[in-house]
Amino acid sequence: MHFAVSMFPPLALGFFGLGTGYLIYGPQELLGWPKRDERVDRATGVWGIWMPGFCQLVTGIILFIGLSWFQVFKGAPLYMAALAFSAYGIHWFAIGYNRYRGSDPRPNAGMSVAFFIISVTGLIVFFAAGDWAVGLLFVGLALIYASDFFASIGVVLGERALGFWHLVTGLWLMYLMISVALDFSLGWHLVN
């Protein structure tokens, strides 16, 4: 059985979910707003699970299945996108749940090393493939996880840097979401 190649991988959903998460977490880390307490942690935890967690995991699973089982998506860089969306989505389930439960953030130091590595891998893949817009996203992701390492071990400026890179990268993700949605829907060419 053969399926037609789809020109519509669900990239905008993954970009939107992650960008929303960053725009929710960023102001708190950078500016201390809203001030963290149990209610705020529960709210940001739920948002972390459902927006960046669920949206990215769904995107990653669809990409992996479309690339491997049904071969409806073409383009080797989509493999890296599937890997990243899946891994980042699953990791946001943990981040959101830990925030919801008020867990200790110090174990995030080890996580940040692993996600720094996957971010550097992504920037290599997308810059080498000539997709500067997504390559730039992975630069932002690498900066987020470098900052997260220092925030996790208690360096005061680490959390502020994390918030800054969350906001900058979150806004870039919104640009990517808009670009993909308009490119796919209207035939515009805002990216590449």
N, C-alpha and C positions, 0 to 999 in steps of 0.2 A: 504494500500500500504506500503510495506517495502523496505527500501533501504539498500544496503550493507554498512557495517561499513567501513569508510575511514581511512586509516592509514596516511593520509596526511593533517592534519590541516595546515592552512596557517601561521604558526608561523614565518617562516623565513621572510615573507613580513613585519610583524609587527616589528620584531627585526631590520630589515634593515632600515625601515622608521624612527623609533625612534632614532636609532644609528646615522643615517645621520644628523638628526636635532641636536643632541647633539654635533656632530663633527663640525657643522657649527656655533652653538652658543658659544661653549666652548672657542675657541681661543679669541674671542672678550671679553668675560667676564674675562678670566684669564689674558690675555696678552694685551688687548686693541687693538687687531688686527683683522680685519681692524678697524680703528678708526670710531666710530659711526658718521654718518651724515644722512641726509635725504635719499640719494641714497642707502646707505648701509642698513638702516632700511627697506626700501622698498624691497630690495633684500632678506634680511634675513626673512622678514615677509612672502614673497611669498614662500620661501623654508620651513618655519615653517608650513604654511598651507598645502602644498602639500606633503611633505615627511613624517614627523612624524604625521601630522594631518590625511591626507587621507589614507596613508598606514595602520595606526593603526585602524582607524575607519572601513575600509573595512575588516580587519582581525577580529575585534571584532564582526561585524555584521555576517560574515560568520560563526564564531564559535558559536554565539548565535543561529542562525538559524539551523546550523548543530546539535547542542546539543538538541534543543527543538522541532523544527518542524519536522525535518527529521531523527533525532537520528543517524546520520552518524558518529558522533564523540563520543567516549566513554572516560571516565575518569573524575572523579569529579573535579580534579584541573583545567581542561580546562574551567570550569565555572568561576573560578577566572581569568583565562587568558582572557576570553571573556569580563568580567567586566572591567578589567584593560585596555585592548586594546581599548575598546569602550570609556571609560572615558578619558584616556590619549589622544586619537585621537581627541575627541571633544574639550578637553582643549587646544590642540595645534592649532586648528582653531582659538580660542580666542587669544592665545599668538601671533600667526603669524599675525592676523588681527590688534591687538593692536600695534605690532611692526611696521607694515606697515603704520599705521595711526599716529605713534608717540604719542601714548596715555600714560598717567601717569601710571607707574608701581606699585604705592602704593596699589591699590586694590588687587594685587597679593598676599599680605600678607594673606588674608583670604583664597584665593584659595590654598595657600601652606599648610595651616593647614589641609584642606580636603584631599589634595593629599598625605600629610605625613601619614594620617590615612589609606588611601587605600593602600599605600606602605607597611606599617607595617602589614596590613591584608594579603597582598600578600606574604610577607616574612614568616609569620606564616604558611600560607597554603602550600607553596612550601617546606619549610624545614620539616614540619610535614609529607608531602607526600614523602619525601626522594629525592626530586629534588633539590639538593644543588646548581646546576648551576643557575636555575631560582630564587631560594631563594636568592642567592648572588646578582642577578640583582635587586631584590626588596630592598636589603640593600642599594645598590647604589641609587635607586630611593628615599628611605627615606632620605638619606643624601643630595640629590639634593633639596628636598622640605624643609628640615630643613634650608639649606643654602639660598634657595629662600626667605624664610620668612625674614631672616636678610637683604638680598639684597633689598627686597621690602620696608623695613622700613628705609633704608638709611645707614645701617652699612657698612662701606667701605670694610671691609674684607669679607662681605657676598657675594658680587658679585665675588670676586676672588675665594672664596670657591665654589660658584656655578659653575664657569667655570671649576675649577679643577674636581669636581664631574661629570660635563657634559662630559668632555673628558675621564675620567676613565671609566665611565659607558657606554659611546658611544663606546669605544674600546671593552668592555665586550659584548655589544650588537652585534658588528661585529663578535666576536668569536661565539656567540650563533647562529647568522645567518649562518655562515660558517658551524658550527657543524650540525645544523638541515638540511641544504641543502645537505651536504655530507652523513649524516645518512639516510635521506629519499631517496636520489638519488642513492647512491652507497652501502647502507647497512653498512656503517661504524658505529662505536659506540664511537663518540667523547664526547658525553654528556651522563652521567649516565652509 
